[in-house]
Amino acid sequence: MPAIQSKLPAVGTTIFTIMSALASKHGAVNLGQGFPDYSMNSELIDLVKEAMKTGHNQYVHMAGYAPLRKAIAEKIKSSYQTNIDPETEVTITPGGTYAVYTALTTVLQPGDEVIVFEPAYDSYLPNIEINGAVPVLINLQFPEYKINWDLVRQKITTKTKVIMLNSPHNPTGAVLSKNDLSELRSVIADTNIFIVSDEVYEHLIFDEIEHESILRYPDLLQRSFVCFSFGKNYHCTGWKLGYCIAPGKLMNEFKKVHQFNAFSCHTPTQVALAKYLQNKEAYNSLGKMMQAKRDFFQRLMERTKFTPLPSHGSYFQLYKYENISDEADTEFAKRLTIENKVATIPVSAFYRSGKDDKVLRFCFAKKNETLQQAVENLIHL
């Protein structure tokens, strides 16, 4: 039998699979998985049914359903005061992760370098390496998880092709500030560096903080691929639908990769979302709704010995457990799942080096009763 020479030899069973299997085996409350356990909006479900019944069941344009691309451009204008051409600068994708992968595949050549901030969403490094490029890893400053821009300047070489950004950030809940964007401008001035900006949690941002999207900055946008997710915004992660925004010349190359991979995305959901995006309140209210869940979970967790780290966005909050155990975070997370019936994700899993700050990631995008049950299981630690 022929043997495969793996393009990703370092990739094995992920911690997410391990923790979910443990949770299932031991009947644990699963706060490790990054998706809601509550129902999505019934109006949006009805719009998908209507689309199917009215014949929207065949391929749409490779770049996506035209009315949806137009609705996205209108949303961007409303949210970020930026004009986007729906014909040339928007592509609908099967999820935000796919958009990130396609953007990286579009620009990377073997030997290129990509600056990645860790802890990092787990798809970034495999996406880079499968394209023959090299991730250049920079640790965010613990415990605030801020970018050290002086270190970024030191790491840039003639091979630097991309800087990866993620805000609001998974797994930490940190968000980029205006100063961060100013530093980014300074760093890339007079370079040919591209930006891939993962903004799938754009509306899940808290504490009256304004999301500093790359879309707000025309000079940055001219060298950027900006990636989004409908699944995160509308609590339907299983739909796997997102989109990418990029200037026309970059998007033209992006679509060359896309058309020979997914080619087209699920039509009925695109038709439904084109209508649902007209409801601005549906996405503008998301931050307050998710902040209420974060605050509810924080109040519950005050009864435990865990120490919270700030979360200003996303589905997630990190907690230190230094007052409970000195175990490695992976071992502590496993024991917590088996003995206390609560599954989390150890943050060391988001570092290539396994850096362990004794921190766990909790997902609070859950029903209140789910969060209550989890904390009841933790208060006796």
Backbone torsions as a table, in degrees:
resi	resn	phi	psi	omega
1	MET	NA	138.9	177.2
2	PRO	-67.5	146.5	179.3
3	ALA	-102.2	143.9	176.6
4	ILE	-90.7	130.0	169.4
5	GLN	-89.0	105.4	-171.4
6	SER	-60.6	135.4	172.5
7	LYS	-81.9	-15.0	179.4
8	LEU	-131.7	65.6	-173.8
9	PRO	-64.7	-22.9	-177.9
10	ALA	-85.8	-7.3	-176.1
11	VAL	-88.2	125.8	176.0
12	GLY	-127.5	-150.9	176.9
13	THR	-68.0	126.1	-174.9
14	THR	-77.4	159.0	177.6
15	ILE	-62.7	-27.9	180.0
16	PHE	-67.2	-41.0	176.7
17	THR	-67.0	-41.9	-179.5
18	ILE	-62.1	-47.8	-176.2
19	MET	-70.0	-36.9	178.3
20	SER	-66.5	-39.0	177.9
21	ALA	-65.7	-40.7	177.2
22	LEU	-63.4	-43.0	180.0
23	ALA	-60.1	-43.6	-179.8
24	SER	-65.9	-43.6	-178.2
25	LYS	-63.0	-38.6	-173.7
26	HIS	-104.6	6.9	177.9
27	GLY	65.0	36.8	-177.2
28	ALA	-85.7	152.3	170.0
29	VAL	-70.3	124.7	-171.7
30	ASN	-97.8	99.4	172.9
31	LEU	-104.1	16.9	177.3
32	GLY	-89.5	-39.9	-177.0
33	GLN	-71.5	132.6	-175.4
34	GLY	-88.9	57.4	173.4
35	PHE	-151.6	155.7	-175.7
36	PRO	-70.5	155.8	172.0
37	ASP	-111.3	13.0	178.5
38	TYR	-109.8	166.9	-174.0
39	SER	-74.0	147.6	173.5
40	MET	-82.2	178.3	-176.9
41	ASN	-66.1	126.8	-177.1
42	SER	-69.3	-27.9	178.4
43	GLU	-62.9	-40.5	-179.7
44	LEU	-67.9	-37.7	175.6
45	ILE	-61.2	-43.2	-179.8
46	ASP	-64.8	-35.0	178.7
47	LEU	-66.9	-34.1	176.3
48	VAL	-67.6	-44.0	177.5
49	LYS	-58.5	-44.5	179.7
50	GLU	-61.2	-41.4	179.8
51	ALA	-62.1	-42.3	179.2
52	MET	-64.7	-44.5	-176.7
53	LYS	-68.9	-24.5	-178.9
54	THR	-97.2	14.2	168.3
55	GLY	95.7	11.0	-179.1
56	HIS	-89.6	70.6	-173.4
57	ASN	-128.3	8.2	179.9
58	GLN	-111.3	175.4	178.1
59	TYR	-55.4	142.3	166.3
60	VAL	-105.4	-178.0	179.7
61	HIS	-52.8	144.8	-178.6
62	MET	-53.3	-35.8	179.8
63	ALA	-80.8	-9.4	179.9
64	GLY	121.7	163.8	179.4
65	TYR	-59.4	121.3	-171.3
66	ALA	-56.1	-45.2	178.2
67	PRO	-61.8	-30.2	176.8
68	LEU	-70.4	-43.3	177.5
69	ARG	-61.5	-37.3	176.5
70	LYS	-66.0	-42.3	179.3
71	ALA	-63.8	-37.6	176.7
72	ILE	-63.4	-44.7	178.7
73	ALA	-60.3	-39.8	177.8
74	GLU	-66.2	-39.9	177.5
75	LYS	-63.3	-42.7	178.9
76	ILE	-63.4	-40.1	176.8
77	LYS	-61.5	-44.3	-179.6
78	SER	-67.7	-41.2	-174.0
79	SER	-82.8	-37.2	-170.1
80	TYR	-126.0	3.6	178.6
81	GLN	55.2	39.9	-179.7
82	THR	-125.3	134.8	178.4
83	ASN	-88.6	124.8	179.1
84	ILE	-121.1	135.6	177.1
85	ASP	-84.3	112.2	-177.1
86	PRO	-65.9	-19.2	-179.4
87	GLU	-80.2	-33.6	-171.6
88	THR	-120.6	-11.1	-171.1
89	GLU	-122.3	7.8	-179.8
90	VAL	-129.5	132.8	170.5
91	THR	-133.0	128.4	175.3
92	ILE	-79.8	136.6	-174.8
93	THR	-130.5	157.5	175.0
94	PRO	-78.0	69.2	177.9
95	GLY	102.9	158.8	179.1
96	GLY	-69.5	-36.3	179.1
97	THR	-62.7	-39.9	176.2
98	TYR	-62.0	-40.6	179.8
99	ALA	-61.5	-42.4	178.0
100	VAL	-62.3	-47.5	-179.9
101	TYR	-59.5	-44.7	-177.4
102	THR	-67.1	-39.0	177.3
103	ALA	-61.2	-46.1	179.8
104	LEU	-64.9	-42.2	179.1
105	THR	-63.6	-32.0	179.7
106	THR	-63.6	-39.4	-170.2
107	VAL	-105.7	-22.0	-170.7
108	LEU	-84.5	140.4	171.4
109	GLN	-120.9	155.8	178.7
110	PRO	-52.4	132.4	179.3
111	GLY	93.3	-14.3	175.7
112	ASP	-62.7	154.7	177.9
113	GLU	-112.2	142.7	179.1
114	VAL	-127.6	123.2	177.6
115	ILE	-80.2	124.7	-178.7
116	VAL	-127.4	131.7	178.8
117	PHE	-93.8	128.9	179.2
118	GLU	-111.5	146.7	7.8
119	PRO	-66.5	144.7	-173.2
120	ALA	-131.4	146.0	172.8
121	TYR	-51.0	138.4	-163.1
122	ASP	-70.4	-13.0	-179.0
123	SER	-82.2	-19.0	-170.0
124	TYR	-61.3	-51.6	-174.9
125	LEU	-64.5	-45.8	175.4
126	PRO	-61.0	-37.4	177.7
127	ASN	-59.4	-40.2	-179.3
128	ILE	-71.0	-47.9	-172.4
129	GLU	-71.5	-31.6	179.6
130	ILE	-68.7	-17.8	175.4
131	ASN	-93.2	8.3	177.4
132	GLY	77.6	10.5	180.0
133	ALA	-95.2	174.8	-172.2
134	VAL	-121.5	119.4	175.0
135	PRO	-74.9	132.8	175.1
136	VAL	-107.7	111.0	-166.8
137	LEU	-94.3	131.4	176.8
138	ILE	-127.3	124.4	178.5
139	ASN	-75.4	132.1	168.3
140	LEU	-65.6	149.9	-173.6
141	GLN	-77.1	115.2	179.5
142	PHE	-79.2	141.2	5.9
143	PRO	-97.8	1.3	-179.2
144	GLU	-80.9	-17.6	-177.7
145	TYR	58.4	52.9	177.0
146	LYS	-100.2	157.8	178.3
147	ILE	-85.4	131.9	172.0
148	ASN	-90.3	97.4	-173.4
149	TRP	-70.5	-26.9	175.0
150	ASP	-64.4	-37.6	177.2
151	LEU	-68.1	-36.0	176.2
152	VAL	-59.5	-45.3	179.5
153	ARG	-59.3	-38.3	-179.9
154	GLN	-67.6	-30.3	-174.4
155	LYS	-85.3	-14.6	-178.2
156	ILE	-73.3	133.0	177.5
157	THR	-130.4	-178.8	176.4
158	THR	-66.9	-14.9	179.4
159	LYS	-92.6	-6.2	-177.6
160	THR	-66.6	119.3	-178.3
161	LYS	-107.8	-33.2	-173.1
162	VAL	-142.0	144.7	163.8
163	ILE	-112.7	124.9	178.3
164	MET	-90.0	130.1	174.9
165	LEU	-121.5	153.1	177.4
166	ASN	-149.9	108.4	179.6
167	SER	-151.7	133.2	-13.4
168	PRO	-53.6	148.7	-163.3
169	HIS	-95.5	134.1	169.7
170	ASN	-107.0	117.7	24.5
171	PRO	-105.7	2.0	-163.7
172	THR	-92.8	-22.0	-173.5
173	GLY	80.7	6.7	176.4
174	ALA	-72.9	156.1	179.0
175	VAL	-131.4	149.6	176.8
176	LEU	-76.1	146.1	179.9
177	SER	-105.6	171.4	174.3
178	LYS	-57.5	-38.1	179.3
179	ASN	-63.9	-37.7	177.0
180	ASP	-60.4	-42.7	179.7
181	LEU	-67.9	-34.1	175.8
182	SER	-65.0	-42.0	177.3
183	GLU	-64.1	-41.3	178.6
184	LEU	-58.8	-44.4	178.2
185	ARG	-57.0	-44.3	-179.0
186	SER	-64.2	-42.0	-176.5
187	VAL	-64.1	-40.4	-173.6
188	ILE	-94.6	-1.7	179.1
189	ALA	-56.7	134.4	177.7
190	ASP	62.9	28.7	174.3
191	THR	-122.7	173.2	174.4
192	ASN	-109.5	29.7	-176.5
193	ILE	-80.0	135.3	173.3
194	PHE	-91.4	160.8	174.3
195	ILE	-119.3	131.8	167.7
196	VAL	-114.3	113.7	-172.7
197	SER	-112.1	114.1	179.7
198	ASP	-90.4	106.1	-175.2
199	GLU	-121.5	38.7	-174.2
200	VAL	-66.3	-21.2	178.4
201	TYR	-101.0	27.8	-171.7
202	GLU	-50.7	-39.7	-177.0
203	HIS	-96.8	-5.0	177.6
204	LEU	-95.7	69.7	-175.8
205	ILE	-133.8	141.9	-163.8
206	PHE	-120.3	176.8	168.7
207	ASP	61.3	34.0	178.4
208	GLU	62.5	19.2	177.6
209	ILE	-81.4	139.3	178.1
210	GLU	-92.3	131.7	179.3
211	HIS	-68.9	119.7	-179.2
212	GLU	-87.6	74.5	179.4
213	SER	-70.3	146.9	170.9
214	ILE	-56.4	-27.4	-178.3
215	LEU	-64.6	-17.0	177.6
216	ARG	-77.2	-13.4	-169.6
217	TYR	-122.0	95.3	-175.2
218	PRO	-55.3	-35.6	-179.2
219	ASP	-68.7	-36.5	176.5
220	LEU	-73.3	-39.1	-178.4
221	LEU	-60.2	-30.1	-177.0
222	GLN	-64.1	-14.9	178.9
223	ARG	-123.2	21.4	-169.7
224	SER	-122.5	153.4	163.9
225	PHE	-115.8	120.1	-175.2
226	VAL	-113.8	124.2	-167.2
227	CYS	-114.7	138.4	-174.1
228	PHE	-134.9	167.1	-177.8
229	SER	-138.9	123.0	170.9
230	PHE	-70.6	-32.2	-177.8
231	GLY	-59.2	-41.3	179.6
232	LYS	-70.9	-39.8	-176.5
233	ASN	-70.6	-36.3	-172.2
234	TYR	-114.8	19.9	172.1
235	HIS	59.8	37.9	-179.7
236	CYS	-135.6	59.7	-174.2
237	THR	-61.4	-28.0	179.9
238	GLY	-70.9	-10.9	176.1
239	TRP	-72.1	-24.2	-179.8
240	LYS	48.2	63.7	177.6
241	LEU	-136.1	129.6	178.4
242	GLY	-149.1	-161.5	178.4
243	TYR	-161.6	161.3	177.3
244	CYS	-124.1	140.1	174.5
245	ILE	-114.6	131.2	175.9
246	ALA	-157.4	154.6	175.6
247	PRO	-60.3	155.2	-169.5
248	GLY	-51.1	-45.4	-177.2
249	LYS	-64.6	-38.9	177.8
250	LEU	-72.0	-41.5	-178.4
251	MET	-65.5	-32.5	177.6
252	ASN	-58.8	-41.3	177.8
253	GLU	-72.5	-38.0	176.1
254	PHE	-56.7	-44.8	-177.2
255	LYS	-68.6	-25.7	175.5
256	LYS	-63.4	-38.9	176.6
257	VAL	-72.4	-44.8	-176.4
258	HIS	-62.0	-41.1	-172.6
259	GLN	-69.0	-22.1	178.5
260	PHE	-103.1	13.6	176.8
261	ASN	-119.9	-88.8	177.1
262	ALA	-77.6	-35.1	-174.2
263	PHE	66.5	-61.2	-176.4
264	SER	-142.1	153.0	-177.6
265	CYS	-109.0	168.4	-173.7
266	HIS	-53.6	116.8	-171.3
267	THR	-68.3	-49.0	-175.1
268	PRO	-59.0	-37.0	179.0
269	THR	-69.8	-33.5	176.5
270	GLN	-64.6	-43.1	179.4
271	VAL	-62.7	-43.2	179.6
272	ALA	-63.4	-44.9	-177.6
273	LEU	-67.2	-31.1	177.2
274	ALA	-59.0	-37.9	177.7
275	LYS	-78.2	-42.7	-173.6
276	TYR	-67.8	-28.7	179.1
277	LEU	-65.6	-16.1	177.0
278	GLN	-66.3	-20.9	179.1
279	ASN	-87.5	91.4	-177.2
280	LYS	-63.8	-33.2	-178.2
281	GLU	-61.5	-30.6	-177.4
282	ALA	-61.6	-35.4	177.5
283	TYR	-98.2	-28.0	179.5
284	ASN	-72.1	-19.9	-179.9
285	SER	-91.7	-3.8	-174.1
286	LEU	-64.0	-38.5	-178.1
287	GLY	-61.9	-45.7	-179.6
288	LYS	-65.6	-39.1	179.4
289	MET	-62.4	-45.8	-178.1
290	MET	-75.5	-31.2	175.5
291	GLN	-62.7	-38.1	177.9
292	ALA	-60.5	-38.2	177.2
293	LYS	-68.5	-42.6	176.6
294	ARG	-58.4	-47.2	-177.5
295	ASP	-65.2	-39.6	177.7
296	PHE	-60.6	-45.9	179.8
297	PHE	-65.0	-40.5	178.5
298	GLN	-60.4	-43.3	180.0
299	ARG	-62.9	-41.6	177.2
300	LEU	-62.3	-43.1	-175.1
301	MET	-70.3	-14.5	175.9
302	GLU	-62.3	-19.1	179.4
303	ARG	-81.4	-6.5	-178.6
304	THR	-105.7	179.5	177.9
305	LYS	-94.6	5.5	178.0
306	PHE	-74.2	148.1	179.1
307	THR	-110.9	121.1	-176.3
308	PRO	-76.8	146.6	166.6
309	LEU	-106.3	151.2	-174.4
310	PRO	-61.5	137.9	171.0
311	SER	-127.3	119.5	-179.8
312	HIS	-110.9	8.1	178.9
313	GLY	-177.7	172.7	177.9
314	SER	84.0	-164.4	176.5
315	TYR	-95.1	-0.7	-158.9
316	PHE	-124.3	151.4	168.9
317	GLN	-136.5	137.9	176.4
318	LEU	-94.4	144.6	176.6
319	TYR	-132.4	133.2	172.2
320	LYS	-82.6	149.6	-179.5
321	TYR	-123.9	25.7	-175.8
322	GLU	-60.8	-24.0	179.6
323	ASN	-85.2	1.4	-176.2
324	ILE	-116.3	-43.2	-172.3
325	SER	-156.6	155.8	172.0
326	ASP	-109.4	15.9	177.1
327	GLU	-65.1	157.1	169.8
328	ALA	-60.3	146.4	-172.1
329	ASP	-61.9	-35.9	179.1
330	THR	-64.7	-43.2	-179.8
331	GLU	-68.8	-39.6	178.5
332	PHE	-64.7	-41.6	179.3
333	ALA	-62.6	-40.3	178.4
334	LYS	-65.7	-43.4	179.7
335	ARG	-64.4	-38.4	178.4
336	LEU	-61.3	-38.3	-179.6
337	THR	-69.0	-44.0	-175.9
338	ILE	-75.1	-46.3	-172.2
339	GLU	-90.9	-36.8	-176.2
340	ASN	-107.3	-1.6	173.8
341	LYS	61.2	39.4	173.6
342	VAL	-134.5	122.0	179.9
343	ALA	-98.2	133.4	176.7
344	THR	-131.6	-173.7	174.3
345	ILE	-123.0	124.5	175.6
346	PRO	-69.2	132.7	-173.5
347	VAL	-70.6	-19.5	176.3
348	SER	-59.5	-23.3	180.0
349	ALA	-66.8	-16.0	-179.1
350	PHE	-95.1	7.7	175.9
351	TYR	-117.7	135.5	174.8
352	ARG	-59.6	-37.5	-177.3
353	SER	-81.3	-10.3	-175.2
354	GLY	75.5	23.0	179.9
355	LYS	-48.8	127.3	-172.4
356	ASP	-119.5	105.2	176.8
357	ASP	-99.3	13.2	-179.5
358	LYS	61.5	53.3	-176.6
359	VAL	-133.1	140.0	176.0
360	LEU	-117.3	148.7	175.5
361	ARG	-99.3	126.4	174.9
362	PHE	-110.8	136.1	173.6
363	CYS	-96.0	120.6	-179.1
364	PHE	-101.5	8.1	177.2
365	ALA	-81.2	63.2	-175.6
366	LYS	-136.0	164.7	173.2
367	LYS	-58.0	149.5	178.5
368	ASN	-57.5	-38.7	-179.3
369	GLU	-67.4	-30.5	175.7
370	THR	-65.6	-45.2	179.2
371	LEU	-65.1	-40.7	178.7
372	GLN	-61.9	-44.3	179.9
373	GLN	-63.1	-41.1	179.7
374	ALA	-60.8	-47.0	-177.0
375	VAL	-68.9	-35.8	175.0
376	GLU	-56.4	-34.4	179.5
377	ASN	-76.3	-14.0	-174.8
378	LEU	-103.8	-16.5	-168.5
379	ILE	-70.3	-16.7	-178.2
380	HIS	-97.3	5.6	177.6
381	LEU	-65.0	NA	NA
